[in-house]
């Protein structure tokens, strides 16, 4: 990877967490088939050999194959990824219980869902979603707290 100016010397593989899943719009797994953890969004498994124990030339070929997959994904599937509502639905399911508990005496469930849905929809095209849940939660609460205002943002 240093050959293509990417320094991975300080990087280590990480387990896929629920939080990572929540922020994923599309998941790419590398040759893990049914052994990968469940990810509640669209999952694409790329048949990529494990580079461990391989020669430098083999590893470079694997790296180049991953690059080709990524370029194809961006060129051919980006619009599909952006339109996939799986991650949005998961985020909505995570937001709703707390919002319902907090606002059920003041708002209907439909108003609460509409506010949460609208808050999340604002970030549909955001390239980085690491803070989407926090910001959407805040925005939905602001809308629901506004007196005399409809729940839709």
C-alpha positions in Angstrom: 0.0 0.0 0.0 2.9 2.3 0.6 3.7 1.9 -3.1 0.4 3.7 -3.9 1.0 6.2 -1.1 -1.3 4.7 1.5 0.2 4.2 4.9 -1.5 1.3 6.8 1.3 0.7 9.2 -0.7 1.9 12.2 -4.0 0.4 11.1 -5.4 -2.9 12.4 -8.5 -4.8 11.5 -11.6 -4.0 13.6 -14.7 -6.0 14.4 -17.9 -4.7 12.8 -19.9 -3.0 15.5 -23.6 -2.2 15.7 -22.6 1.5 15.5 -20.7 0.9 12.3 -23.7 -0.9 10.9 -26.0 1.9 11.8 -23.9 4.4 9.8 -23.5 2.1 6.8 -25.6 2.7 3.7 -24.1 -0.3 1.9 -21.7 -2.9 3.3 -18.8 -4.5 1.4 -17.4 -7.8 2.8 -14.3 -9.5 1.5 -14.8 -13.2 0.8 -16.5 -14.0 4.0 -19.7 -15.5 2.7 -22.0 -16.7 5.5 -19.3 -16.2 8.2 -19.6 -12.4 8.3 -21.7 -10.8 11.0 -25.2 -9.8 10.1 -25.4 -6.2 8.7 -28.9 -4.8 8.4 -28.4 -3.1 5.1 -27.4 -4.1 1.6 -24.3 -6.3 1.7 -22.1 -7.1 -1.3 -19.5 -9.8 -0.8 -16.4 -9.4 -3.0 -14.4 -12.6 -3.6 -11.0 -11.2 -2.6 -8.2 -13.6 -1.6 -6.7 -13.1 1.9 -3.3 -11.5 1.3 -1.8 -13.1 4.4 1.3 -15.2 3.6 1.2 -14.2 -0.1 4.1 -12.9 -2.1 4.5 -9.2 -2.7 3.4 -9.7 -6.3 0.3 -11.6 -5.3 -0.6 -9.0 -2.7 -0.2 -6.2 -5.2 -2.5 -8.1 -7.6 -5.1 -8.4 -4.7 -4.7 -4.7 -4.0 -5.3 -3.8 -7.6 -8.3 -6.1 -7.7 -9.8 -4.3 -4.7 -9.1 -0.9 -6.4 -11.0 -2.1 -9.5 -13.9 -3.3 -7.4 -14.1 0.1 -5.7 -13.9 2.0 -9.0 -16.7 -0.1 -10.4 -18.8 0.4 -7.2 -18.4 4.2 -7.5 -19.0 4.3 -11.2 -21.9 1.9 -11.4 -23.6 1.7 -8.1 -23.3 5.1 -6.3 -26.9 6.2 -7.2 -28.3 2.8 -6.1 -26.4 3.1 -2.8 -27.7 6.6 -2.2 -31.3 5.5 -2.9 -31.2 2.4 -0.7 -33.5 3.0 2.3 -32.3 0.1 4.4 -29.9 2.2 6.5 -32.5 5.0 6.8 -35.0 2.5 8.2 -32.6 1.2 10.7 -31.7 4.7 11.9 -35.4 5.5 12.1 -36.0 2.4 14.2 -33.2 3.5 16.6 -34.5 7.1 16.9 -38.2 6.4 17.5 -38.3 4.6 20.9 -36.7 7.5 22.8 -38.7 10.1 20.9 -41.9 8.3 21.5 -41.2 8.0 25.3 -40.3 11.7 25.4 -43.2 13.1 23.3 -46.0 10.6 23.5 -48.1 12.9 25.8 -47.8 15.8 23.4 -47.6 14.3 19.9 -49.1 11.5 18.0 -46.9 8.6 16.9 -47.3 9.7 13.3 -46.1 13.2 14.1 -43.1 11.8 16.0 -42.3 9.4 13.1 -42.7 12.2 10.6 -40.3 14.5 12.5 -37.7 11.7 12.8 -38.0 10.7 9.2 -37.6 14.4 8.0 -34.6 14.9 10.3 -32.9 11.8 8.9 -33.8 12.7 5.3 -31.8 15.9 5.6 -28.6 13.7 5.6 -29.6 11.4 2.8 -26.8 12.6 0.5 -24.2 13.3 3.3 -20.9 11.7 2.3 -19.9 11.2 6.0 -22.6 10.0 8.3 -20.7 9.5 11.6 -22.8 12.1 13.4 -26.1 11.6 11.6 -27.9 10.0 14.6 -26.9 12.6 17.0 -27.8 15.5 14.8 -31.1 13.9 13.6 -32.1 13.2 17.1 -31.5 16.8 18.1 -33.4 18.1 15.0 -36.3 15.8 15.6 -36.6 17.0 19.2 -36.4 20.6 18.2 -39.3 20.1 15.7 -41.3 18.2 18.3 -40.7 20.8 21.0 -41.8 23.7 18.8 -45.2 24.8 20.2 -47.9 25.2 17.6 -45.7 23.9 14.8 -46.6 20.9 12.7 -44.3 17.9 13.3 -43.0 17.8 9.7 -39.7 19.6 9.2 
